[in-house]
Amino acid sequence: MYYSNEVIRYLQSNKILALKLDHALTGVGKAVSNQIDTIGAGAKRALFYTSCFTDEYQDVCQQQKIEDIRFKNGVIHLLKHGNFVYDMLKIYFEEIFKYKTSDQIDHIKKILMAVNIHIAASYLTKAGFVLATATSVAVGMNLKLDLSVLAGNTAGITLTVAGLYGVVQKAADSAHRLHFTYPVYYAALYAQKLEMMYFLIEPLFERAGALKAQWASHSDIAEIITRMIR
């Protein structure tokens, strides 16, 4: 399940799912006045929601409402399909290898084999190599999910509306960064309602330099894959 069960348990234990996101992330007028003095990203997001009461900043309000819905959709995807890490990796490698020829893919595979990284693709087609690479990274990657970001709170503190907003704000900030640095991958995640879940794997991508792959050489791509696995 590639971390999915662990994420779901954390969501449940911190009552994020119990808040019923479709209700918790709408109709925030009353919540804003009670959370305005809360520090952190959650308070900032709650503060931004005051724009809903003014005509000048309706675009800010509407953007946050869209992000809230997209975050809810990402959690629904997690609950329904489970393998969200694998799904995001598969989409990533589909973009990376989209325009690679069979010879180029074979060259990348040989570079990986030279550093003892074996991608177990039973047949060397583009689709087969994408699936095999995503699986290898998902199984072996050096990723430790910082699950505290899901709750937006510290141990022993009850989850508040601001705490939940803190999670959504972190997800939105991460999605915005991806939109700027790798718009094609962002668009592909968006189409699958996963862009607001990118924040969960963003630390891995940053450590591996994964977003540089869009203009990287074959050896650089192989090095990125190696760093993702190790």
DRENBADO-232101 format. One record per residue: residue in one letter; z negated, y, x negated of N, C-alpha, C in turn. Coordinates in Angstrom, 2 decimals. Example, Ala and Ser with C-alpha at 12.3 -4.5 7.8 and 13.67 -1.06 7.14 Angstrom:
2
<a; <-7.80; -5.69; -13.19>; <-7.80; -4.50; -12.30>; <-7.80; -3.30; -13.20>>,
<s; <-7.08; -2.25; -12.85>; <-7.14; -1.06; -13.67>; <-7.87; 0.03; -12.90>>,
//
This chain:
230
<m; <0.00; -1.21; -0.82>; <0.00; 0.00; 0.00>; <0.00; 1.27; -0.85>>,
<y; <-0.13; 1.11; -2.19>; <-0.03; 2.24; -3.10>; <-0.93; 3.41; -2.69>>,
<y; <-2.25; 3.18; -2.70>; <-3.25; 4.21; -2.48>; <-3.43; 4.61; -1.01>>,
<s; <-2.57; 4.14; -0.10>; <-2.61; 4.60; 1.27>; <-3.92; 4.27; 1.96>>,
<n; <-4.41; 3.03; 1.78>; <-5.66; 2.66; 2.42>; <-6.81; 3.51; 1.93>>,
<e; <-6.80; 3.82; 0.62>; <-7.85; 4.65; 0.05>; <-7.82; 6.05; 0.65>>,
<v; <-6.62; 6.60; 0.81>; <-6.49; 7.93; 1.39>; <-6.94; 7.93; 2.84>>,
<i; <-6.51; 6.93; 3.61>; <-6.89; 6.86; 5.02>; <-8.40; 6.73; 5.17>>,
<r; <-9.04; 5.89; 4.33>; <-10.50; 5.75; 4.41>; <-11.18; 7.08; 4.12>>,
<y; <-10.64; 7.82; 3.16>; <-11.25; 9.11; 2.83>; <-11.08; 10.10; 3.97>>,
<l; <-9.90; 10.12; 4.57>; <-9.68; 10.98; 5.73>; <-10.66; 10.64; 6.85>>,
<q; <-10.87; 9.35; 7.08>; <-11.76; 8.92; 8.14>; <-13.21; 9.26; 7.83>>,
<s; <-13.64; 9.00; 6.59>; <-15.04; 9.22; 6.24>; <-15.40; 10.69; 6.26>>,
<n; <-14.43; 11.56; 6.05>; <-14.69; 12.99; 6.08>; <-14.32; 13.62; 7.42>>,
<k; <-14.02; 12.75; 8.40>; <-13.82; 13.17; 9.78>; <-12.59; 14.06; 9.98>>,
<i; <-11.66; 14.02; 9.02>; <-10.45; 14.81; 9.18>; <-9.62; 14.26; 10.34>>,
<l; <-9.50; 12.94; 10.40>; <-8.73; 12.35; 11.49>; <-9.46; 12.52; 12.81>>,
<a; <-10.79; 12.44; 12.77>; <-11.56; 12.54; 13.99>; <-11.44; 13.91; 14.64>>,
<l; <-11.05; 14.91; 13.88>; <-10.92; 16.25; 14.44>; <-9.69; 16.39; 15.34>>,
<k; <-8.85; 15.34; 15.35>; <-7.63; 15.37; 16.15>; <-6.80; 16.59; 15.75>>,
<l; <-6.01; 16.40; 14.71>; <-5.33; 17.52; 14.08>; <-4.50; 18.36; 15.05>>,
<d; <-3.96; 17.72; 16.08>; <-3.14; 18.48; 16.99>; <-3.94; 19.55; 17.72>>,
<h; <-5.26; 19.31; 17.89>; <-6.11; 20.32; 18.52>; <-6.79; 21.19; 17.47>>,
<a; <-7.18; 20.60; 16.36>; <-7.92; 21.35; 15.34>; <-7.06; 22.43; 14.70>>,
<l; <-5.74; 22.21; 14.67>; <-4.86; 23.14; 13.98>; <-4.15; 24.09; 14.92>>,
<t; <-4.61; 24.19; 16.18>; <-4.04; 25.14; 17.11>; <-5.16; 25.84; 17.84>>,
<g; <-4.84; 26.96; 18.46>; <-5.82; 27.72; 19.21>; <-7.00; 28.15; 18.36>>,
<v; <-6.74; 28.84; 17.25>; <-7.79; 29.10; 16.28>; <-8.51; 30.42; 16.50>>,
<g; <-8.20; 31.13; 17.54>; <-8.76; 32.45; 17.73>; <-10.27; 32.50; 17.64>>,
<k; <-10.97; 31.59; 18.33>; <-12.42; 31.58; 18.30>; <-12.96; 31.15; 16.95>>,
<a; <-12.24; 30.25; 16.28>; <-12.72; 29.74; 15.00>; <-12.67; 30.81; 13.92>>,
<v; <-11.70; 31.70; 14.01>; <-11.52; 32.69; 12.95>; <-12.76; 33.54; 12.77>>,
<s; <-13.34; 34.04; 13.85>; <-14.48; 34.95; 13.74>; <-15.69; 34.27; 13.12>>,
<n; <-15.81; 32.95; 13.26>; <-16.95; 32.22; 12.72>; <-16.75; 31.80; 11.27>>,
<q; <-15.50; 31.80; 10.79>; <-15.22; 31.28; 9.45>; <-14.78; 32.37; 8.47>>,
<i; <-14.77; 33.62; 8.90>; <-14.19; 34.67; 8.11>; <-14.92; 34.90; 6.80>>,
<d; <-16.22; 34.55; 6.75>; <-17.00; 34.79; 5.53>; <-17.07; 33.56; 4.64>>,
<t; <-16.32; 32.51; 4.96>; <-16.32; 31.29; 4.15>; <-15.40; 31.47; 2.96>>,
<i; <-15.89; 31.06; 1.76>; <-15.09; 31.24; 0.55>; <-14.04; 30.15; 0.44>>,
<g; <-13.05; 30.37; -0.42>; <-12.06; 29.35; -0.73>; <-10.79; 29.49; 0.08>>,
<a; <-9.91; 28.54; -0.15>; <-8.59; 28.57; 0.48>; <-8.68; 28.47; 1.98>>,
<g; <-9.65; 27.71; 2.48>; <-9.79; 27.57; 3.93>; <-10.09; 28.90; 4.59>>,
<a; <-10.98; 29.68; 3.98>; <-11.33; 30.98; 4.53>; <-10.13; 31.92; 4.47>>,
<k; <-9.37; 31.83; 3.37>; <-8.18; 32.67; 3.26>; <-7.19; 32.36; 4.37>>,
<r; <-7.02; 31.06; 4.63>; <-6.08; 30.69; 5.68>; <-6.59; 31.14; 7.04>>,
<a; <-7.88; 30.97; 7.28>; <-8.45; 31.44; 8.53>; <-8.28; 32.94; 8.66>>,
<l; <-8.46; 33.65; 7.56>; <-8.28; 35.10; 7.58>; <-6.85; 35.47; 7.92>>,
<f; <-5.89; 34.74; 7.32>; <-4.50; 35.02; 7.62>; <-4.19; 34.83; 9.10>>,
<y; <-4.94; 33.95; 9.75>; <-4.69; 33.70; 11.17>; <-5.04; 34.90; 12.04>>,
<t; <-5.76; 35.85; 11.48>; <-6.02; 37.06; 12.26>; <-4.73; 37.83; 12.51>>,
<s; <-3.71; 37.53; 11.71>; <-2.41; 38.19; 11.92>; <-1.84; 37.83; 13.29>>,
<c; <-2.32; 36.75; 13.87>; <-1.83; 36.36; 15.19>; <-2.19; 37.40; 16.25>>,
<f; <-3.18; 38.23; 15.93>; <-3.63; 39.22; 16.91>; <-2.93; 40.56; 16.72>>,
<t; <-1.99; 40.63; 15.77>; <-1.27; 41.88; 15.54>; <0.22; 41.63; 15.64>>,
<d; <0.95; 42.65; 16.02>; <2.40; 42.50; 16.16>; <3.11; 42.52; 14.81>>,
<e; <2.49; 43.21; 13.82>; <3.17; 43.42; 12.54>; <3.30; 42.15; 11.71>>,
<y; <2.40; 41.19; 11.91>; <2.36; 40.02; 11.02>; <2.58; 38.71; 11.77>>,
<q; <3.39; 38.76; 12.81>; <3.67; 37.54; 13.56>; <4.40; 36.51; 12.71>>,
<d; <5.18; 36.97; 11.70>; <5.89; 36.02; 10.85>; <4.92; 35.19; 10.03>>,
<v; <3.81; 35.82; 9.55>; <2.78; 35.09; 8.82>; <2.11; 34.07; 9.72>>,
<c; <1.79; 34.50; 10.90>; <1.14; 33.61; 11.87>; <2.03; 32.42; 12.20>>,
<q; <3.29; 32.67; 12.46>; <4.21; 31.60; 12.83>; <4.42; 30.62; 11.68>>,
<q; <4.48; 31.15; 10.45>; <4.66; 30.28; 9.29>; <3.49; 29.33; 9.15>>,
<q; <2.27; 29.83; 9.31>; <1.10; 28.97; 9.19>; <1.05; 27.94; 10.31>>,
<k; <1.46; 28.31; 11.50>; <1.49; 27.34; 12.59>; <2.47; 26.21; 12.29>>,
<i; <3.62; 26.58; 11.71>; <4.61; 25.56; 11.33>; <4.03; 24.64; 10.27>>,
<e; <3.35; 25.22; 9.27>; <2.75; 24.41; 8.22>; <1.69; 23.47; 8.78>>,
<d; <0.91; 23.95; 9.74>; <-0.10; 23.10; 10.36>; <0.53; 21.88; 11.02>>,
<i; <1.62; 22.13; 11.75>; <2.32; 21.04; 12.43>; <2.92; 20.08; 11.41>>,
<r; <3.50; 20.62; 10.35>; <4.10; 19.77; 9.32>; <3.04; 18.93; 8.61>>,
<f; <1.85; 19.51; 8.40>; <0.77; 18.75; 7.78>; <0.36; 17.60; 8.70>>,
<k; <0.23; 17.89; 9.98>; <-0.11; 16.84; 10.94>; <0.95; 15.73; 10.93>>,
<n; <2.22; 16.12; 10.84>; <3.29; 15.12; 10.80>; <3.20; 14.25; 9.55>>,
<g; <2.79; 14.86; 8.43>; <2.63; 14.09; 7.20>; <1.52; 13.07; 7.32>>,
<v; <0.40; 13.45; 7.95>; <-0.70; 12.51; 8.15>; <-0.27; 11.39; 9.10>>,
<i; <0.50; 11.73; 10.12>; <1.00; 10.71; 11.04>; <1.89; 9.72; 10.30>>,
<h; <2.75; 10.23; 9.40>; <3.60; 9.35; 8.58>; <2.73; 8.41; 7.75>>,
<l; <1.66; 8.95; 7.17>; <0.75; 8.14; 6.37>; <0.16; 7.02; 7.20>>,
<l; <-0.29; 7.33; 8.41>; <-0.93; 6.34; 9.26>; <0.06; 5.29; 9.77>>,
<k; <1.28; 5.71; 10.05>; <2.27; 4.80; 10.62>; <2.94; 3.92; 9.57>>,
<h; <3.26; 4.53; 8.41>; <4.08; 3.84; 7.43>; <3.32; 3.42; 6.19>>,
<g; <2.21; 4.07; 5.91>; <1.34; 3.62; 4.83>; <1.79; 4.01; 3.44>>,
<n; <2.97; 3.55; 3.02>; <3.38; 3.71; 1.62>; <3.93; 5.10; 1.32>>,
<f; <3.11; 6.12; 1.55>; <3.60; 7.49; 1.41>; <3.92; 7.82; -0.05>>,
<v; <3.14; 7.29; -1.01>; <3.42; 7.55; -2.42>; <4.76; 6.93; -2.79>>,
<y; <4.97; 5.68; -2.41>; <6.24; 5.02; -2.69>; <7.40; 5.78; -2.02>>,
<d; <7.20; 6.21; -0.78>; <8.26; 6.93; -0.07>; <8.66; 8.20; -0.81>>,
<m; <7.67; 8.96; -1.28>; <7.98; 10.21; -1.98>; <8.63; 9.94; -3.33>>,
<l; <8.21; 8.87; -4.01>; <8.83; 8.51; -5.28>; <10.26; 8.04; -5.07>>,
<k; <10.48; 7.24; -4.04>; <11.83; 6.75; -3.74>; <12.78; 7.93; -3.49>>,
<i; <12.33; 8.90; -2.72>; <13.14; 10.08; -2.44>; <13.43; 10.84; -3.74>>,
<y; <12.42; 10.93; -4.59>; <12.58; 11.62; -5.88>; <13.64; 10.95; -6.73>>,
<f; <13.56; 9.64; -6.88>; <14.52; 8.94; -7.74>; <15.91; 8.88; -7.10>>,
<e; <15.99; 8.91; -5.79>; <17.29; 9.01; -5.14>; <17.98; 10.30; -5.55>>,
<e; <17.21; 11.38; -5.64>; <17.78; 12.66; -6.06>; <18.16; 12.64; -7.54>>,
<i; <17.31; 12.04; -8.37>; <17.55; 12.02; -9.81>; <18.80; 11.21; -10.16>>,
<f; <18.97; 10.07; -9.48>; <20.08; 9.17; -9.82>; <21.30; 9.34; -8.91>>,
<k; <21.27; 10.33; -8.05>; <22.32; 10.48; -7.04>; <23.72; 10.53; -7.67>>,
<y; <23.85; 11.23; -8.76>; <25.18; 11.41; -9.36>; <25.36; 10.64; -10.66>>,
<k; <24.47; 9.69; -10.91>; <24.59; 8.87; -12.12>; <25.54; 7.70; -11.88>>,
<t; <26.33; 7.39; -12.89>; <27.21; 6.23; -12.82>; <26.43; 4.98; -13.21>>,
<s; <27.03; 3.83; -13.00>; <26.38; 2.56; -13.39>; <26.13; 2.52; -14.89>>,
<d; <27.09; 3.02; -15.67>; <26.91; 3.02; -17.13>; <25.75; 3.93; -17.54>>,
<q; <25.63; 5.06; -16.88>; <24.54; 5.99; -17.20>; <23.18; 5.38; -16.84>>,
<i; <23.12; 4.71; -15.69>; <21.88; 4.05; -15.29>; <21.53; 2.94; -16.27>>,
<d; <22.54; 2.21; -16.68>; <22.32; 1.14; -17.66>; <21.79; 1.71; -18.98>>,
<h; <22.28; 2.87; -19.36>; <21.82; 3.52; -20.59>; <20.35; 3.92; -20.46>>,
<i; <19.97; 4.47; -19.33>; <18.58; 4.85; -19.09>; <17.68; 3.62; -19.12>>,
<k; <18.14; 2.54; -18.50>; <17.36; 1.30; -18.49>; <17.14; 0.78; -19.90>>,
<k; <18.15; 0.85; -20.75>; <18.03; 0.37; -22.13>; <17.04; 1.22; -22.92>>,
<i; <17.04; 2.54; -22.67>; <16.08; 3.42; -23.34>; <14.66; 3.04; -22.94>>,
<l; <14.48; 2.74; -21.67>; <13.16; 2.33; -21.18>; <12.73; 1.00; -21.80>>,
<m; <13.66; 0.08; -21.90>; <13.35; -1.24; -22.48>; <12.94; -1.10; -23.94>>,
<a; <13.49; -0.11; -24.62>; <13.17; 0.10; -26.04>; <11.72; 0.53; -26.24>>,
<v; <11.12; 1.11; -25.19>; <9.70; 1.49; -25.27>; <8.84; 0.57; -24.40>>,
<n; <9.39; -0.63; -24.16>; <8.66; -1.68; -23.43>; <8.37; -1.33; -21.98>>,
<i; <9.28; -0.58; -21.35>; <9.21; -0.32; -19.91>; <10.37; -1.10; -19.28>>,
<h; <10.03; -2.10; -18.51>; <11.05; -2.97; -17.92>; <11.12; -2.73; -16.41>>,
<i; <12.23; -2.18; -15.96>; <12.46; -1.96; -14.53>; <13.09; -3.22; -13.97>>,
<a; <12.37; -3.88; -13.10>; <12.80; -5.20; -12.62>; <13.80; -5.08; -11.49>>,
<a; <14.95; -4.55; -11.79>; <16.03; -4.49; -10.81>; <16.86; -5.77; -10.93>>,
<s; <16.96; -6.52; -9.83>; <17.67; -7.79; -9.87>; <19.17; -7.58; -10.03>>,
<y; <19.64; -6.43; -9.62>; <21.05; -6.10; -9.81>; <21.14; -4.60; -10.09>>,
<l; <22.00; -4.25; -11.01>; <22.02; -2.88; -11.52>; <22.96; -2.01; -10.69>>,
<t; <22.64; -1.85; -9.43>; <23.33; -0.85; -8.62>; <22.43; 0.37; -8.56>>,
<k; <23.00; 1.48; -8.13>; <22.21; 2.70; -8.05>; <21.04; 2.53; -7.08>>,
<a; <21.31; 1.97; -5.90>; <20.26; 1.78; -4.91>; <19.19; 0.82; -5.42>>,
<g; <19.62; -0.25; -6.07>; <18.67; -1.21; -6.59>; <17.79; -0.63; -7.67>>,
<f; <18.37; 0.20; -8.54>; <17.59; 0.80; -9.62>; <16.62; 1.84; -9.06>>,
<v; <17.02; 2.58; -8.04>; <16.12; 3.54; -7.39>; <14.90; 2.83; -6.84>>,
<l; <15.12; 1.76; -6.08>; <14.01; 1.03; -5.47>; <13.11; 0.42; -6.53>>,
<a; <13.71; -0.17; -7.55>; <12.92; -0.83; -8.60>; <12.11; 0.19; -9.41>>,
<t; <12.71; 1.34; -9.69>; <12.00; 2.37; -10.46>; <10.85; 2.95; -9.65>>,
<a; <11.10; 3.24; -8.37>; <10.03; 3.76; -7.51>; <8.88; 2.77; -7.42>>,
<t; <9.20; 1.49; -7.30>; <8.16; 0.46; -7.23>; <7.37; 0.38; -8.53>>,
<s; <8.08; 0.39; -9.66>; <7.41; 0.30; -10.96>; <6.47; 1.48; -11.19>>,
<v; <6.91; 2.68; -10.83>; <6.08; 3.86; -11.01>; <4.89; 3.82; -10.07>>,
<a; <5.14; 3.45; -8.80>; <4.06; 3.41; -7.82>; <2.99; 2.40; -8.20>>,
<v; <3.40; 1.28; -8.75>; <2.45; 0.23; -9.13>; <1.73; 0.58; -10.43>>,
<g; <2.47; 1.10; -11.40>; <1.89; 1.28; -12.71>; <1.55; 2.69; -13.10>>,
<m; <1.83; 3.66; -12.24>; <1.68; 5.05; -12.65>; <0.23; 5.41; -12.93>>,
<n; <0.09; 6.35; -13.82>; <-1.23; 6.83; -14.21>; <-1.64; 7.94; -13.26>>,
<l; <-1.97; 7.55; -12.03>; <-2.31; 8.53; -10.99>; <-3.68; 8.23; -10.44>>,
<k; <-4.55; 9.22; -10.48>; <-5.85; 9.11; -9.84>; <-5.90; 10.21; -8.79>>,
<l; <-5.77; 9.84; -7.55>; <-5.76; 10.84; -6.49>; <-7.10; 11.56; -6.44>>,
<d; <-7.05; 12.87; -6.47>; <-8.26; 13.66; -6.32>; <-8.55; 13.75; -4.83>>,
<l; <-9.24; 12.75; -4.31>; <-9.42; 12.66; -2.87>; <-10.28; 13.78; -2.31>>,
<s; <-11.03; 14.48; -3.16>; <-11.84; 15.57; -2.65>; <-10.97; 16.67; -2.06>>,
<v; <-9.70; 16.76; -2.51>; <-8.85; 17.81; -1.96>; <-8.49; 17.53; -0.52>>,
<l; <-8.60; 16.30; -0.10>; <-8.27; 15.97; 1.28>; <-9.30; 16.52; 2.25>>,
<a; <-10.56; 16.55; 1.82>; <-11.60; 17.02; 2.71>; <-11.88; 18.50; 2.54>>,
<g; <-11.57; 19.05; 1.37>; <-11.81; 20.45; 1.15>; <-13.28; 20.79; 1.13>>,
<n; <-14.12; 19.82; 0.81>; <-15.55; 20.09; 0.79>; <-16.21; 19.27; -0.30>>,
<t; <-17.48; 19.48; -0.52>; <-18.24; 18.72; -1.49>; <-19.11; 17.71; -0.77>>,
<a; <-19.64; 16.75; -1.54>; <-20.44; 15.68; -0.94>; <-21.64; 16.26; -0.21>>,
<g; <-21.89; 15.75; 0.97>; <-23.07; 16.14; 1.71>; <-22.87; 17.35; 2.60>>,
<i; <-21.69; 17.99; 2.53>; <-21.43; 19.16; 3.36>; <-20.53; 18.77; 4.51>>,
<t; <-20.93; 19.08; 5.71>; <-20.15; 18.72; 6.88>; <-18.82; 19.46; 6.89>>,
<l; <-17.76; 18.75; 7.22>; <-16.45; 19.36; 7.29>; <-16.42; 20.43; 8.35>>,
<t; <-15.92; 21.60; 8.01>; <-15.80; 22.71; 8.95>; <-14.34; 23.00; 9.19>>,
<v; <-14.07; 23.89; 10.11>; <-12.69; 24.31; 10.34>; <-12.11; 24.89; 9.05>>,
<a; <-12.91; 25.70; 8.34>; <-12.44; 26.28; 7.08>; <-12.15; 25.19; 6.06>>,
<g; <-12.97; 24.13; 6.06>; <-12.72; 23.04; 5.14>; <-11.39; 22.37; 5.41>>,
<l; <-11.09; 22.14; 6.67>; <-9.81; 21.55; 7.05>; <-8.67; 22.49; 6.69>>,
<y; <-8.84; 23.77; 6.96>; <-7.81; 24.74; 6.60>; <-7.60; 24.79; 5.10>>,
<g; <-8.68; 24.54; 4.34>; <-8.56; 24.51; 2.89>; <-7.60; 23.43; 2.43>>,
<v; <-7.66; 22.27; 3.09>; <-6.75; 21.17; 2.78>; <-5.30; 21.58; 3.09>>,
<v; <-5.11; 22.14; 4.27>; <-3.76; 22.54; 4.68>; <-3.22; 23.64; 3.76>>,
<q; <-4.09; 24.58; 3.36>; <-3.65; 25.64; 2.48>; <-3.22; 25.10; 1.12>>,
<k; <-4.00; 24.15; 0.61>; <-3.63; 23.52; -0.67>; <-2.28; 22.82; -0.54>>,
<a; <-2.09; 22.11; 0.56>; <-0.82; 21.42; 0.79>; <0.32; 22.42; 0.91>>,
<a; <0.10; 23.52; 1.62>; <1.14; 24.53; 1.79>; <1.50; 25.19; 0.48>>,
<d; <0.49; 25.53; -0.33>; <0.75; 26.14; -1.64>; <1.57; 25.22; -2.52>>,
<s; <1.22; 23.94; -2.51>; <1.95; 22.95; -3.30>; <3.40; 22.83; -2.83>>,
<a; <3.59; 22.79; -1.52>; <4.94; 22.69; -0.96>; <5.77; 23.92; -1.33>>,
<h; <5.15; 25.10; -1.31>; <5.86; 26.33; -1.68>; <6.30; 26.29; -3.14>>,
<r; <5.41; 25.79; -4.01>; <5.78; 25.69; -5.42>; <6.97; 24.75; -5.60>>,
<l; <6.94; 23.62; -4.89>; <8.04; 22.66; -4.99>; <9.33; 23.27; -4.47>>,
<h; <9.24; 24.01; -3.38>; <10.41; 24.66; -2.79>; <11.07; 25.59; -3.79>>,
<f; <10.27; 26.24; -4.62>; <10.78; 27.19; -5.61>; <11.34; 26.47; -6.84>>,
<t; <10.63; 25.43; -7.30>; <11.00; 24.79; -8.57>; <12.03; 23.68; -8.41>>,
<y; <12.04; 23.01; -7.25>; <12.99; 21.90; -7.07>; <13.39; 21.86; -5.59>>,
<p; <14.18; 22.82; -5.14>; <14.50; 22.95; -3.71>; <15.19; 21.73; -3.11>>,
<v; <15.98; 21.03; -3.91>; <16.69; 19.85; -3.38>; <15.70; 18.75; -3.02>>,
<y; <14.74; 18.50; -3.91>; <13.72; 17.49; -3.63>; <12.84; 17.93; -2.47>>,
<y; <12.50; 19.21; -2.42>; <11.72; 19.73; -1.29>; <12.45; 19.48; 0.02>>,
<a; <13.74; 19.77; 0.05>; <14.52; 19.58; 1.27>; <14.55; 18.11; 1.69>>,
<a; <14.65; 17.22; 0.71>; <14.67; 15.79; 1.01>; <13.33; 15.33; 1.58>>,
<l; <12.23; 15.83; 1.01>; <10.91; 15.51; 1.56>; <10.75; 16.11; 2.95>>,
<y; <11.22; 17.33; 3.12>; <11.10; 18.02; 4.41>; <11.80; 17.22; 5.50>>,
<a; <12.96; 16.68; 5.18>; <13.72; 15.91; 6.16>; <12.96; 14.69; 6.63>>,
<q; <12.06; 14.17; 5.78>; <11.26; 12.99; 6.13>; <9.83; 13.37; 6.55>>,
<k; <9.58; 14.67; 6.75>; <8.28; 15.19; 7.18>; <7.17; 14.87; 6.16>>,
<l; <7.52; 14.98; 4.88>; <6.59; 14.60; 3.82>; <6.28; 15.73; 2.85>>,
<e; <6.92; 16.89; 3.02>; <6.72; 17.94; 2.01>; <5.28; 18.44; 1.95>>,
<m; <4.53; 18.35; 3.06>; <3.14; 18.81; 3.06>; <2.20; 17.75; 2.48>>,
<m; <2.72; 16.58; 2.12>; <1.93; 15.56; 1.43>; <2.20; 15.56; -0.07>>,
<y; <3.13; 16.40; -0.51>; <3.48; 16.43; -1.93>; <2.28; 16.79; -2.80>>,
<f; <1.34; 17.58; -2.28>; <0.20; 18.00; -3.09>; <-0.61; 16.83; -3.61>>,
<l; <-0.51; 15.68; -2.98>; <-1.25; 14.50; -3.42>; <-0.68; 13.90; -4.70>>,
<i; <0.60; 14.08; -4.94>; <1.20; 13.53; -6.17>; <1.61; 14.64; -7.14>>,
<e; <1.40; 15.89; -6.78>; <1.78; 17.00; -7.65>; <1.14; 16.90; -9.04>>,
<p; <-0.15; 16.50; -9.16>; <-0.73; 16.39; -10.51>; <0.04; 15.41; -11.41>>,
<l; <0.47; 14.29; -10.85>; <1.27; 13.33; -11.61>; <2.59; 13.94; -12.05>>,
<f; <3.25; 14.63; -11.15>; <4.54; 15.24; -11.47>; <4.38; 16.31; -12.55>>,
<e; <3.29; 17.04; -12.50>; <3.05; 18.07; -13.51>; <2.81; 17.44; -14.87>>,
<r; <1.99; 16.38; -14.91>; <1.70; 15.73; -16.19>; <2.95; 15.10; -16.80>>,
<a; <3.80; 14.55; -15.95>; <4.99; 13.86; -16.43>; <6.16; 14.80; -16.66>>,
<g; <6.05; 16.06; -16.22>; <7.18; 16.97; -16.30>; <8.32; 16.52; -15.42>>,
<a; <7.98; 15.91; -14.28>; <8.97; 15.24; -13.44>; <10.00; 16.19; -12.85>>,
<l; <9.61; 17.43; -12.59>; <10.54; 18.36; -11.94>; <11.64; 18.84; -12.90>>,
<k; <11.46; 18.58; -14.20>; <12.48; 18.96; -15.17>; <13.65; 17.97; -15.17>>,
<a; <13.49; 16.86; -14.48>; <14.51; 15.82; -14.49>; <15.81; 16.28; -13.86>>,
<q; <15.76; 17.31; -13.05>; <16.97; 17.77; -12.35>; <18.03; 18.29; -13.32>>,
<w; <17.61; 18.69; -14.53>; <18.59; 19.13; -15.53>; <18.38; 18.42; -16.87>>,
<a; <17.68; 17.29; -16.86>; <17.30; 16.59; -18.09>; <18.41; 15.64; -18.56>>,
<s; <18.35; 15.31; -19.85>; <19.25; 14.31; -20.42>; <18.77; 12.92; -20.02>>,
<h; <19.58; 11.91; -20.34>; <19.20; 10.53; -20.01>; <17.92; 10.12; -20.74>>,
<s; <17.81; 10.51; -22.00>; <16.60; 10.17; -22.74>; <15.39; 10.90; -22.19>>,
<d; <15.56; 12.13; -21.73>; <14.46; 12.89; -21.13>; <14.02; 12.25; -19.81>>,
<i; <14.97; 11.78; -19.03>; <14.64; 11.11; -17.77>; <13.84; 9.84; -18.06>>,
<a; <14.27; 9.09; -19.05>; <13.54; 7.87; -19.42>; <12.13; 8.21; -19.88>>,
<e; <11.98; 9.30; -20.59>; <10.65; 9.71; -21.05>; <9.77; 10.13; -19.88>>,
<i; <10.35; 10.81; -18.91>; <9.59; 11.19; -17.71>; <9.09; 9.95; -16.97>>,
<i; <9.97; 8.96; -16.80>; <9.59; 7.72; -16.12>; <8.48; 7.04; -16.88>>,
<t; <8.59; 7.02; -18.21>; <7.55; 6.40; -19.05>; <6.22; 7.07; -18.84>>,
<r; <6.20; 8.41; -18.84>; <4.95; 9.15; -18.65>; <4.38; 8.91; -17.25>>,
<m; <5.23; 8.76; -16.26>; <4.76; 8.52; -14.89>; <4.08; 7.15; -14.78>>,
<i; <4.61; 6.18; -15.51>; <4.05; 4.83; -15.44>; <2.80; 4.70; -16.30>>,
<r; <2.81; 5.32; -17.47>; <1.71; 5.16; -18.42>; <0.67; 6.27; -18.28>>,
//
